[in-house]
C-alpha cells in the first residue's frame, strides 16, 4: 500500500504508564484517502512526521460533521521518538502513514523473559524448578534476623 500524506491538526499526545496515544484531526468536509485510512484501522502503521518515524497501532477512525479524528497508540521502542513530537503537538502538520508489514504480535514491548522452568508430573500437576516455598522464606527471614 502506498504512503498516505495528510494535512492534519496534531491535536495531542497523551501518555500514561502503559501507552502513548497520538491524536490527529483532519479538518474539513473532503477527506483524501478514505478507503486507505479505513483499511489501516486496527493495524500497525508507520507514522512519519518530519524526520521522526515510529510504529503505531491505528486504534480508531471517527468522523463527525466537522472533522475526522485519527487515534494511534505508539508501539515498540518509540518512547524517544514520541518525545521529539511533543513540540509539534497543537500545530498543523503533514502526516505520512504507511501500512506496516508487522503484525501486532511482532511488536516488542520490552517484556521478554526467559520463562519459568518446570516439569509436568504424570498426574498433570507441575513443579517449578528452583521455586522457593514457605519454609525457605521463613528460614531466610530467620537468617536475616540473625544478621541484624
C-alpha positions in Angstrom: 0.0 0.0 0.0 1.5 3.4 -0.9 2.1 6.2 1.6 -0.8 8.4 2.5 0.0 12.1 3.0 -2.5 14.1 5.0 -2.6 17.7 6.3 -3.8 17.4 9.9 -4.0 19.2 13.2 -1.8 17.3 15.6 -4.3 17.6 18.5 -2.4 15.9 21.3 -0.1 13.3 22.7 -1.5 11.6 25.8 0.9 9.4 27.9 0.1 7.2 30.8 2.2 4.4 32.4 1.3 1.9 29.8 0.8 3.6 26.5 1.1 6.8 24.4 -1.8 7.9 22.3 -1.4 10.3 19.5 -4.5 12.1 18.2 -4.8 13.9 14.8 -7.7 15.8 13.3 -8.4 16.1 9.6 -10.5 19.3 9.3 -13.0 19.9 6.5 -15.5 18.0 4.5 -13.3 16.4 1.9 -11.0 13.6 3.2 -8.4 12.2 0.8 -7.6 8.5 1.0 -10.8 7.5 2.8 -10.6 3.8 1.7 -6.9 3.6 2.6 -7.5 5.0 6.1 -10.4 2.6 6.7 -8.1 -0.2 5.6 -5.4 0.8 8.1 -7.8 0.9 11.1 -6.8 -1.6 13.7 -3.5 -2.4 12.1 0.1 -1.4 12.6 1.2 1.6 10.6 4.4 3.6 10.2 3.8 7.2 11.2 6.2 9.8 9.7 6.1 13.4 11.0 9.1 15.4 9.7 12.2 13.3 10.3 10.5 11.2 13.0 9.3 7.7 12.1 7.6 5.4 14.5 5.4 2.3 14.6 1.9 2.6 16.0 -1.4 0.8 16.0 -4.2 2.8 14.5 -6.8 2.5 17.3 -9.7 4.4 15.8 -11.0 6.5 13.0 -14.0 8.6 13.9 -15.9 11.0 11.7 -18.4 13.7 12.6 -19.8 16.7 10.8 -16.7 18.9 11.3 -13.7 16.6 11.4 -12.2 13.1 11.2 -10.3 12.0 14.3 -7.4 9.6 13.9 -6.1 7.9 17.1 -2.8 5.9 17.3 -1.1 4.0 20.1 2.7 4.1 19.8 4.3 0.6 19.8 7.7 -0.9 20.3 10.7 1.3 21.1 9.0 4.6 20.3 9.4 6.5 23.6 12.4 8.5 22.5 10.8 9.2 19.2 7.5 10.4 20.7 9.4 12.8 22.9 10.6 14.5 19.8 7.0 15.0 18.7 5.8 17.0 21.8 6.9 20.4 20.3 4.8 19.7 17.2 1.5 19.0 19.2 -1.1 21.7 18.7 0.1 22.6 15.2 -1.0 21.8 11.6 1.5 19.3 10.2 2.0 16.9 7.3 1.4 13.3 8.4 2.6 10.4 6.3 1.1 7.0 7.0 2.2 3.7 5.6 0.9 0.2 6.3 3.4 -1.8 8.2 4.5 -5.3 7.3 4.4 -6.1 11.0 1.5 -7.6 12.9 0.6 -6.6 16.5 2.2 -9.8 17.7 5.6 -8.8 16.2 5.9 -5.7 18.3 8.5 -6.0 21.1 7.1 -4.3 24.2 10.3 -5.0 26.2 8.6 -7.7 28.3 10.7 -10.6 27.0 11.9 -13.0 29.7 13.3 -16.5 29.7 10.3 -18.0 31.3 10.0 -20.4 34.2 11.5 -23.8 34.1 9.0 -26.5 35.2 8.3 -30.2 35.0 4.9 -31.9 34.4 4.1 -34.9 36.6 2.2 -37.9 35.3 -1.0 -36.8 37.1 -0.9 -33.4 35.3 0.5 -31.3 38.2 3.5 -29.2 37.7 6.6 -28.5 39.8 8.6 -25.3 39.3 12.3 -25.8 39.3 14.2 -23.8 41.9 11.0 -22.3 43.3 11.1 -21.1 46.9 8.5 -22.5 49.3 7.2 -21.0 52.5 9.7 -23.0 54.7 12.6 -21.4 52.6 11.1 -17.9 53.1 10.8 -18.5 56.9 14.4 -19.8 57.1 15.7 -16.8 55.1 13.9 -14.4 57.3 15.4 -16.1 60.4 18.9 -15.8 58.9 18.3 -12.1 58.1 17.2 -11.5 61.7 20.5 -13.1 63.0 22.5 -10.7 60.8 20.8 -7.6 62.2 
